[in-house]
Amino acid sequence: MRIVGLSGSIATGKSTVTTLLRQRKVVVIDCDEIAKQVVAKGQWGYRRVVAAFGTGILTGEGEVDREKLGRLVFADREARVKLNTATHLPVGVAILQRVLWHWLTCCWLVVIDMPLLFETGAYHLTSPRVLVACDNDIQVERLVKRDRCSREEAEAKIRAQMPLEAKRQLADYVIDNSGTLPQLHSQVFAMLKSISSGAVWQGMVSSPLSLTLLLGMLWRVWK
């Protein structure tokens, strides 16, 4: 199995890329969705977050107030570290479970869509690593439009993240989403064609079914 790491930065268009990949029947593991699931009421991650921040970050129904928590960690680096400490282990276990399931079902290619792929060092566990980037002015404009915020607020949100240039140095593929949608399509499909080369054979060789068949053949020869 080939495990591809996919990341970007705020408002660079990573979600559009994952949509295009899914349209090509590529398995995408969405870490944002997993993060929401692990902090749902009653879950292991929920208990860790409440232990770290107290009940003040809960709604009246006892769920984690994601907006309140988001505002808290955006303004406080120590709070971000505390949140990451509380959630990364539950999220990591959930990702591992999904990867294992896809391996057992003989899936040859899995893309892990992880916003903090480079920040957490998780990129060491994926190959290749794909970054979705765009020009800074375009990124700011998209963020202003999406979040209905001022340009200054958008720039502050971007500065709070790891710089795109630093991520570029760690990526194997960089998809530039500064242009048109057809241009993005072309880059995504070219990247997919490139990473698919040899991945089917690799998946066939490493799948549990193939390993079982190979062991069976060797057993018959040795008998």
Order of alpha helices (4+ residues) and beta strands (2+ residues): beta-alpha-beta-alpha-alpha-alpha-alpha-beta-beta-alpha-alpha-alpha-beta-alpha-alpha-alpha
